[in-house]
């Protein structure tokens, strides 16, 4: 009732604004992908000018520079940069681009935000965080939706014939950041210890076939289930015996929060902020040895 929210998203996205949000009066605009920055900025500028917006809230991490630059040009009063990322130290090209763009983002925003203290320090620096200049809005989940359910557990396990199996689960896009090849290495080692186990990988992405081929190459494809994208992931956590997330980097992973809410034991990479440890079931491990992860899963 107080604010008009409109949403801008990229043409390549399959996102559709939910009906209940549209019914509340929200607008939705598709624009060229930010990978074509000049086309993207031209489209965003047209939308901002037509709507006479007072606030622009950008969730594109370091790529927010393109929307914030347009917002600055259009004299938008409040320019929110909401950072959700850090850097990996492994993706050299991506890290260089992010580090190059970072200072421009900081200059263009006048309302710096982040999803975690770690993400805030990475984007804005220690001094800005310590002086209270950055608002941290930690990612949250609907606890009731994700809490453990015996019915969900039985439903998913029947669907994939997982009765009496130990299930190691992971949910995430098949991109370099999520470290799926290392997940396959972990399960390869774990399978030596427990033949009666299955790895359930949920999601899709550019590396989907690469990961699938790697599992076959390692000779464990018969014990790895690729579910693709599902719209009922809240049910899947109940079917897992362990949830693993050995990401190269994260801001504050929503799937980590969801897994904690479900009560499943969670193993995270030590590259992930300790803010994720919202239950006693969370462990952190280095991502340099799959055998350590296999031993931890077994324990």
N, C-alpha and C positions, 0 to 999 in steps of 0.2 A: 504493500500500500504506500510505502514511502519512496521507493526507488523504482525506476524503469530499468530492467536488465535486458540487454540484447547481447547475442552471442555471435562471434565471428569464428568460423572454422574453415579448414582448407578443403579445396575441391576433391582431393584424393581421399579424404576421410569418408568412412561409411557412417559417421555419426549423424544421428537425427535427434533433434531436440524432443524430449519426452512431451507427450500431449498435456500432462498436468502443468508443465512449465509454460507451454504455449497458451494454455487456458488462462494463466495468470497475467497474460499480456506481454510476454517476452517475445522479442524478435529474433530471427536467425538469418545470418547472411553467410553465403559461401564465397570465398575469395580464392584467387590463385595461390598455390602453395608458396610458403615462405622461401623455398629453394629457388624461386624466381622472384628475388627481392623487389625489383622495380615494379613488376606487375602487382605484386602483393601490396606494396606501399601505396600505389595509385588507387587500388580498390579500397583499402582501409581508409585512405584520406577522404575518398568520396563518401563513405559511410559516416565518418566522424563529422564531416561538414554538414551533411544532410540531417543528421540527428542532433547536432549542436550539443554533443556530449560534454559533461563536466568531469567525468571520470573515465579513464581507460585502465583496465586491469589486465595485464599481460602475463600469461602463464607459459611463455615460450623459452624460459630460462635465458641463456645468453643471446638467443635469437630474438629476444624481446626488443633488442635495439631497433629493429625495423618498425615495430608498431609504436614504440616510445618516441622515436624520431618524428614520426608523423603526428603523434599526439602533441609533441612540443611545438611543431610547426603550426598546428591548428589551435594553439593556445589553450589546450586542455588543462584545467586547473589542477586536477589530481591525477598523477601518472604512477600507477602501482606496478612495480615489478615484483612478481611472486616467484621466487627461485625455488626449484625442486631438485637441483642437481649439484654434483661436485665434479671432480675429475678422476680419471682412472690411473693415470701414469703409464698406461699401456697403449691406449688408442692415441698414438702420437699426433696424427693429423687432426683428429677431432679435438684433442686437448689444446693444441696450438691455436686453433680457431677460437675455442672457448676463452682461452686466456687473452687473446687479442681483443675480443669483443667485450670482455668483462668490464674494463674501465669506462667504456662508452655507455654501457647500461647504467652504471652507478651514477654517471653524470646526468643522465636523462630522466632518472626517476626522482620523484620527491616524496614517494611513499614506499620505502624499501620493506619488503616482506620476504619470508622464507618458510619452508615447511619443517625445518629443524634448525637447531643451533649450528650443527655442522654445515648445513647448506648456507646458513646466514654468514658464517665466518668465511666460507670459501668465496662467496660472491662479494661481500661488502668489507671484509677485513675485521680483524679482532677489535680494533679500536671502536668502530661503529657499533659493534655488538655489545661490547663492554660498557659503552656510554648510553646504551638503551635506545639507539637510533633506529633499530630494526625491529619490526613486529614479527614474532614467530607464531604462526598458526599451524600447529602440528596436525598432520593428516589424521582424521578420525574415521571410525567405522561404526555401523549399527551393531552394537554388541548382541542384541537379541537375535538379529538375523543370522549372525555367524556362530552363535553358541552351539556346542556339540549336540547332535541329535542321533539317537540310535536308529530312528527311522531312516534318516538320510544315509547313515552308514550302510545299512542293509540294502537300501535302494541302489546306491552307486555300486556297491560290491556285487550285487546281483547283475547289474547292467554289464559290468566288465568281467564277470566270472572271477571275482577276487576272494571268494569265500575261503577262509583258512590261509590266506596269503598275508605276508608282511608287505605293506604298501608304503613306499617312499614317494612323496609327492612334491611337485614343483608347479607353480603357476606363474607364467610370465611370457612376454613377447620373445620370439626367437630372434634376438639381436645380440651383438657382441657383448654388450653390457651385462647381460644376464648369465653369461658364462656357461652355456649349455654343454659345450664339449667337455668341460671340467665335470659337469654333472654326470655325463656318460662315464667318464673315468672313475668317478666316485662309485657309481653303481657297479661298474666292472669289478672293482675291488671288493665291494660288499657282497656281490653274488658268489664270490669264492667262499664266503663265510656262511651264507644263508641262501641255499638254492631255492627255497620256498618264498621268494620275494619278487616283487614287481615294482618297476619304476613307472609312475604315471606323470606324463608331461602334458600340461594343459596350456593351450595358446597357439599362436601362429606368428609368422613373420618371415623376414627375408632369408633367415638361416634355417628354416624348417627342414628343407630337403638335405642340407649339409649335415645337420644333426642326425637325421634319420639314417643317412648313409654311413655316418661315423659309428652309430650303434650297430649297424650290420657288419661293418668292417671289424668291430671288436668282438663280433660273434654273440652279442647279447640281445639282438633285436627281438627275439622271441619272448623276452621278458620285459620289454619296454612298450608301453602303450601311449600312443600319441592321440589325444582326444580331439585336437583342434580347438577352436574357440567355442566356449560354452557360456550360456547366459544364466547358469545356475551354479556358479563356482562356490557359493555359500554352502552348498550341499557337499562339495568335494572334500573340504577340510575334515569333515566328520569321518570320511572313508580312509584318510591317511593315518598311518602309524607314526610317521615322522614327516615334517615339512622342511625342505632345505632351500636355501637361497644364497648361493656362493657368488653374488654379483661382484663385478669389478668395482662398482661404486653405486651409490643410491643417495637420494636426498633424505627421505624417510619413507621406506617402501610400504605402500598400502597393503600389499599381500602379507607382509610381516605382521602388521596390525591385525589383519583378518585371522591369520593363523593363531596368533596369541589369544584372540577372542574365542576361538574354537576349543582351546585347551590342548591342542596337539603339541608335542615336543617340537621345538623350532631350533634349527641350526643355521646361523647366519655367518657370512663372511666377516672377518674382523675389520674389513674396510667400511662396514655399515655402522652408522651412529649407534652408540649405546642407548640412545633415547628409544630405540626399538624394544628394549628389554622391559616390557610392561607386564611380564609375568615371570614366575620362577622357572618356567619351562624353556627359557631361551639360553642358547650357548653360542659363543663366537669362536670361530676357528680361522687360521690363516688359509689362504687359497693357493698354497704351494705344494701340497701333498694330498692326493686323494685317499691314501691309506689312512690318514688321520681322521678324515671324515667317515670312512667306512667303519673304523673302530668306534667312533662316537655314536654312529647310528646303531651299531650292535649293542652298545651299552645302554 
